[in-house]
Amino acid sequence: MTKEVILRGIAASWGIGIGNAIVVKVQSYKNTPQSRDNPIKALKKTKERTLNMINELISEVTPEVAEILRAHKLMVEAIIEEALELVKAGKAPEEAITIVTDKYIELLKNSGSALIQLRSDDLVDIKNTLLQNLLECEEFKIKENSVVVAEEIYPSQLIKYSKKGVVGVVTEKGSYTSHVAIIARNLKIPIVFGIKDATTIINDGNLVIVDGFSGNLIVNPCESTIEEYIKRREIFQDLFKKFKEVKDEIAETKDGRKILVMANVGNEDDLNTALLNGCDGVGLFRLEFYFMNTKSLPSPQELAQIFEKFAKKLEGKPLTLRLLDIGGDKEISYLEIPKEYNPFLGLRGIRYLLKHEKLLKNQLEAIKLVKYKNMKVMVPMVSTVEEIRELKKIIGKDKGDKKIGIMAEVPSIVFMADKIMKEIDFISIGTNDLTQYIFAVDRTNEDVSYLYDDMHPAVLRAIAMLTKEAQRANVPVEVCGELAGNPLAVPILIGLGITELSVSPTLIPMIKWIIQRLSYKEAKELVERVLELENGEEVREEVRKFFKNILKIELPW
C-alpha cells in the first residue's frame, strides 16, 4: 500500500497520533518443561512478579486507572490460589493458569450481558501477563513515537506501551466502554477501534495518522494531509492549555446565563480530581462502586459515613446520590441478581430495588442519617409514574429536606414527562442508555454499534421534549451522560435550555471554557437548525461551522 488510504473505525479516545506502524501479532504460549522441578514455587514467584508489576503501574497512573488495576490484583490472587490446587493435583503451572482463567473467561462470555462480556478482556490480559511472567517471555519491542496496530489490546499492554512513548493505537476489535478505552482516555493516547483486517492491511513501518476525533485512520498520508493533521494536533494541544486557565471560574455564557458544571464520580479519588478541576458539585455519585468493593452488604451507618465525607468535602455544593444501579452490566457478588437473556431490558435500577425492598431501605436509612443539607437522591431506570410514587410511599415522611429526582434514560419517560414532572424535584438525562433504547441498539456489539449516535436528531429531539416539560413545571434538568462531556454537544444542550452538565472530572475545565465563549441566544438558533437535520454527522458538521464562526478557529473535534 503506497498511496493514501482512509480506513474508518470507532473513535474511542481523543487526540491525533502520527507515526510509523508497529503491527503486534497475537502471541502464543507453548507448554514447556520449565519449572517442572518446583511448580508450586514457580507459581508463587509468578504471582509475586505480577503483583509487583501491577503495583508499579498503579503508582504511575490516574485514580480511575488505578482502580481498574487494583481489581486486577484481586483477580491475580484468586487465579493463582485456584491454580495452585491444580498443580498439587498434577497439572503443569502454565496448564493450571490456562484452565482457571479460561473457565472464568467462558463464564463471563456466557453471562448474557455485553458489558460483562467486555470485562472478560481483563481476564485475558491477566492470563497473558501470568504466562509471560511464568515462562519469562521476551516482551514485544515498541519504538517511541510509533502507532501500535493490533487485533486487540489489553489494559496492561496499553499502559506499558504508553511508557514506551506510543502516539496512537489502532485495533480490529474493541468498544468505547471497555477498560482499555477508559485507560487510553486517561493516558491521552488517541485510539481507534474496529478497523477491519488492520493487521493484514497495514505493514510495519507504514506512516499512519490516528484521528481519535473522527475514528479515521489515514495510511500513507500525502504531505498536505500530514500538514493538516499537524496543525489540528497543535490546535488541540493549545486548547488544553487554555482550558486549565478557567477551571476555577464560573461557567457563564456571554449573555449572562449561568451553567453548573458538575462531576460524575464513583469514589473519593474522583471527587478529589473534580474539586481540583473546579466542579460546581457532584451531579452523579455512582453508589454501586462502593457496593462492588465490599464483600458483604454495607450497613446504613457505613454508607452514611461515606456520604458525610463527600458532603463535607463539597462544602455546601450539591451532592447527588444515585440509588444503587445494578443489573444490566453491573453485578455484585453477594446480591442475588438473576441471569437474564437480555439484562438491559430486565431487572435493573429501581425495578430491582422495589423487588428487594430491604436493600432499598438500607440506602434510604443511610441518607436519613446524614446531617448535611446539600444532598439529593436520584432514582435510576424509572419507566413509569407508578414506580416513583411507590418509592415515595416507602420513603414516607422521612424525606426531610432531601430532593428526589430521576434519571431519564427510558423513552417512556419522554412521552410521560408532563405527568412525571409533578412527582419529582429534579430530572437528570442519562444519554448513554437513552440513546441505546431509542435506537434499540447494543452499543458494545461491533455489528450494530455504528447505529449508536447520541448526537442524532432523534436523541436531541427527545432531550428537547424532556427539557420543555421540565421548564413548564419549573423542574431543574441536567444531563449526566457522555453527551454532556462532548464539546460538540455543549452548545446544543445549552440552547435546549439545560442549566446543569455533569461530566467526567477531567473534562470540567474544557466544558467551562466552551460555555464562556457561547451566547444562549446563538445556541438557541443553532438548536433550531440541528433539530431539522437527518443524522448525527450532519449535526456535528453544523456545530463545527457554528464554532468556526464564533471562535474563529477550526476545532479538532
PyMOL commands that set and color helices and strands:
alter all, ss='L'
color gray80, all
select helices_A, chain A and resi 39-58+63-88+93-109+114-118+120-135+155-164+179-187+198-201+223-245+268-276+288-292+300-314+343-345+350-355+357-369+385-399+411-415+417-423+431-439+449-451+457-472+482-485+490-495+505-516+520-530+536-551
alter helices_A, ss='H'
color red, helices_A
select strands_A, chain A and resi 5-8+10-13+16-24+146-150+168-171+191-193+207-211+216-219+260-265+282-286+319-322+375-379+403-408+426-429+477-479+500-503
alter strands_A, ss='S'
color yellow, strands_A
deselect
rebuild
show_as cartoon
